[in-house]
Amino acid sequence: MATAPLDLLIFNPPSEEFPYVPVGTFALCDWLNRQGQRVRVVNLGQVSRSEAHAQIDRAMESSAPRNVGIILNWKETLSGFLAVGDKVHRTWPGLPVWTGGLTAGFYAEELLLRAGFLHGVVRGDSEIPVQAICSREELSA
């Protein structure tokens, strides 16, 4: 029996400086799951870039997500964030890629201009906009 696709697969990018998943991500995922959304987090924070690429492939193939999120909570994760985004975009073109987090919210406009793989940036309280993304509802600015 095939597993139903995830509504959202979230990657914490590889980073030697900040390998931890922000605690708010767990709260968001818990809330989304209680709302009936299928969400999973993959922490790439403590693995090498080459191992991160292999883990991305495995996670994507096993979960067939409808959306991908990449955490950008700290500037120290920017390099890993860009690497994950580029990998997802090259391998699964057309798949919506979203980001959120402290740094993402602060630099939203610049990220949207420079990170061509992004479909959008979630700023501030994320529960309602991310639920809309997962449900494929129309979003307003």
Phi, psi and chi 1 to 4 in degrees:
 res  aa     phi    psi   chi1   chi2   chi3   chi4
   1 MET       -  129.3  175.0 -174.8  -89.6      -
   2 ALA   -74.1  144.2      -      -      -      -
   3 THR   -81.1  139.9  -56.2      -      -      -
   4 ALA   -64.2  143.7      -      -      -      -
   5 PRO   -65.2  151.9   18.6  -25.0      -      -
   6 LEU   -74.1  148.0  -69.7  178.4      -      -
   7 ASP   -74.8  -33.3  -63.4  -53.5      -      -
   8 LEU  -153.8  127.8  177.3   63.1      -      -
   9 LEU  -111.9  120.8  177.7   60.5      -      -
  10 ILE  -106.3  128.7  -59.6  173.1      -      -
  11 PHE  -107.3  130.1  -70.4  108.0      -      -
  12 ASN   -90.5  119.6 -173.1   49.7      -      -
  13 PRO   -71.0  158.0   23.9  -30.4      -      -
  14 PRO   -65.0  138.6   12.5  -16.6      -      -
  15 SER  -164.0  123.3  169.9      -      -      -
  16 GLU   -70.6  -30.9  -68.8 -179.5   12.9      -
  17 GLU   -80.9  -32.6  -63.7   86.0   12.0      -
  18 PHE  -144.0   80.2 -162.4   82.9      -      -
  19 PRO   -85.5    9.7   31.7  -35.7      -      -
  20 TYR   -98.4  145.2  -48.3  105.3      -      -
  21 VAL   -78.5  126.9  176.5      -      -      -
  22 PRO   -59.5  138.8  -22.9   33.2      -      -
  23 VAL   -59.8  -30.9   70.6      -      -      -
  24 GLY   -62.9  -26.4      -      -      -      -
  25 THR   -64.4  -40.3  -56.5      -      -      -
  26 PHE   -66.8  -39.9  -64.2  113.6      -      -
  27 ALA   -63.7  -42.8      -      -      -      -
  28 LEU   -60.8  -48.2  172.2   63.7      -      -
  29 CYS   -62.9  -41.0  -69.8      -      -      -
  30 ASP   -60.3  -47.2  177.6   59.2      -      -
  31 TRP   -62.3  -45.5 -173.9   83.8      -      -
  32 LEU   -62.1  -41.7  -71.4  167.6      -      -
  33 ASN   -61.8  -39.9  -79.2  -48.2      -      -
  34 ARG   -67.8  -20.8  -73.7 -173.9  -80.7  124.5
  35 GLN   -89.2    1.6  -56.3  -53.1  -51.0      -
  36 GLY    95.2    6.7      -      -      -      -
  37 GLN   -87.2  144.9  -54.3  -61.9  -38.2      -
  38 ARG   -96.9  112.1  -67.3 -179.9   36.9   81.7
  39 VAL  -134.8  144.1 -178.8      -      -      -
  40 ARG  -142.6  147.2  179.1  175.1  160.7 -145.1
  41 VAL  -113.7  135.0  177.0      -      -      -
  42 VAL  -118.6  119.2  175.4      -      -      -
  43 ASN   -92.5  107.6 -174.6    8.6      -      -
  44 LEU   -95.8    5.6  -56.2  171.8      -      -
  45 GLY   -59.7  -27.0      -      -      -      -
  46 GLN  -114.4   20.9  -62.9 -178.1  -15.1      -
  47 VAL  -118.6  160.9  -59.8      -      -      -
  48 SER   -70.2  164.2   68.3      -      -      -
  49 ARG   -59.0  -43.2  -71.8  -78.1  169.2   88.2
  50 SER   -66.2  -41.0   59.9      -      -      -
  51 GLU   -68.0  -34.4  178.2   56.6   26.5      -
  52 ALA   -60.5  -42.9      -      -      -      -
  53 HIS   -62.1  -41.4  -77.0 -113.3      -      -
  54 ALA   -65.7  -40.6      -      -      -      -
  55 GLN   -67.3  -36.1  -74.5 -169.8   25.1      -
  56 ILE   -61.4  -47.6  -68.7  167.1      -      -
  57 ASP   -57.3  -47.7  -71.5  -22.4      -      -
  58 ARG   -63.2  -44.6  -74.9 -168.3  -62.1  -87.9
  59 ALA   -65.1  -42.4      -      -      -      -
  60 MET   -66.4  -43.8  -65.7  -69.4  -70.9      -
  61 GLU   -68.7  -34.7  -69.8  165.3    6.1      -
  62 SER   -82.6  -19.0   68.0      -      -      -
  63 SER  -116.2  -15.7   62.7      -      -      -
  64 ALA    42.6   58.7      -      -      -      -
  65 PRO   -68.7  151.2   29.3  -36.1      -      -
  66 ARG   -87.0  -19.7  -68.4 -165.7  -73.2 -105.0
  67 ASN  -144.9  151.7  -66.3  -79.7      -      -
  68 VAL  -122.2  137.1  168.5      -      -      -
  69 GLY  -116.2  142.8      -      -      -      -
  70 ILE  -126.7  122.5  -52.1  170.7      -      -
  71 ILE   -71.7  133.4  -59.9  166.9      -      -
  72 LEU  -134.8   76.7 -176.2   55.2      -      -
  73 ASN   -94.8  -26.4 -155.1   50.7      -      -
  74 TRP  -134.8  142.8  -55.8  106.9      -      -
  75 LYS   -59.1  -25.9   66.1  177.5  177.0   58.3
  76 GLU   -65.5  -15.3  -69.2   81.7    4.5      -
  77 THR   -98.3    2.6   63.5      -      -      -
  78 LEU   -58.9  -45.6 -178.8   59.7      -      -
  79 SER   -60.3  -46.1  174.8      -      -      -
  80 GLY   -65.8  -37.9      -      -      -      -
  81 PHE   -57.7  -48.3  162.9   83.3      -      -
  82 LEU   -64.8  -39.5  -67.1  170.2      -      -
  83 ALA   -64.5  -44.2      -      -      -      -
  84 VAL   -64.8  -46.0  171.8      -      -      -
  85 GLY   -60.4  -44.0      -      -      -      -
  86 ASP   -63.4  -42.0  -73.4  -20.5      -      -
  87 LYS   -61.6  -48.6  163.7   72.6  174.0  164.4
  88 VAL   -62.8  -45.2  170.0      -      -      -
  89 HIS   -64.2  -42.1 -177.9   68.1      -      -
  90 ARG   -67.9  -40.3  -86.0 -168.3  -29.8  -86.9
  91 THR   -85.2  -33.7  -49.2      -      -      -
  92 TRP  -129.4   67.5  -63.3  -86.5      -      -
  93 PRO   -61.5  144.2   20.4  -27.8      -      -
  94 GLY    90.1  -14.4      -      -      -      -
  95 LEU   -74.8  126.3 -176.4   66.2      -      -
  96 PRO   -62.7  129.8  -20.5   31.3      -      -
  97 VAL  -119.4  127.7  177.6      -      -      -
  98 TRP  -122.2  160.3  -54.7   88.0      -      -
  99 THR  -140.7  163.7 -169.4      -      -      -
 100 GLY  -164.8  172.3      -      -      -      -
 101 GLY   126.7  171.0      -      -      -      -
 102 LEU   -55.9  -54.2 -175.1   62.9      -      -
 103 THR   -67.3  -40.9  -60.6      -      -      -
 104 ALA   -59.2  -43.8      -      -      -      -
 105 GLY   -64.8  -39.3      -      -      -      -
 106 PHE   -69.0  -37.7 -169.8   79.2      -      -
 107 TYR  -108.4   29.8  -66.9  104.3      -      -
 108 ALA   -54.8  -50.5      -      -      -      -
 109 GLU   -62.2  -45.3  -69.6   84.7    7.5      -
 110 GLU   -64.1  -40.6 -172.6  169.7   -5.3      -
 111 LEU   -61.7  -43.4  -74.2  167.8      -      -
 112 LEU   -64.7  -32.3  -71.7  168.1      -      -
 113 LEU   -75.7  -37.1  -71.9  171.7      -      -
 114 ARG  -102.6  -25.3  -65.0 -178.6 -179.0 -142.8
 115 ALA  -100.8   88.5      -      -      -      -
 116 GLY   -60.9  -14.1      -      -      -      -
 117 PHE   -81.6  -13.1   56.0   81.5      -      -
 118 LEU   -79.5  136.5  -81.6  178.3      -      -
 119 HIS   -92.6  -26.3  -79.4   70.4      -      -
 120 GLY  -178.9  167.0      -      -      -      -
 121 VAL  -122.2  128.5  176.8      -      -      -
 122 VAL   -93.3  123.2  176.1      -      -      -
 123 ARG  -112.2  147.3  -66.2  170.5  121.4  174.2
 124 GLY    69.9 -149.7      -      -      -      -
 125 ASP   -59.9  125.1  -68.0  -22.9      -      -
 126 SER  -101.0  -12.6   58.6      -      -      -
 127 GLU   -56.1  -54.6  -67.8   85.6   -7.3      -
 128 ILE   -67.1  -47.7  -58.3  -57.2      -      -
 129 PRO   -63.4  -38.2    1.2   -3.5      -      -
 130 VAL   -70.8  -35.9  174.4      -      -      -
 131 GLN   -62.5  -39.7 -176.8 -177.3   28.8      -
 132 ALA   -64.2  -40.2      -      -      -      -
 133 ILE   -61.4  -47.0  -71.5  166.4      -      -
 134 CYS   -64.1  -34.1  -70.2      -      -      -
 135 SER   -88.8   -3.2  -59.6      -      -      -
 136 ARG    61.3   35.7  -63.2 -176.6  175.8 -163.4
 137 GLU   -81.8  157.8  -63.8  173.2   11.1      -
 138 GLU   -70.5  131.6 -169.2   65.4   31.4      -
 139 LEU  -101.6  145.0  -61.5  172.8      -      -
 140 SER  -109.3  159.3   60.5      -      -      -
 141 ALA   -63.0      -      -      -      -      -
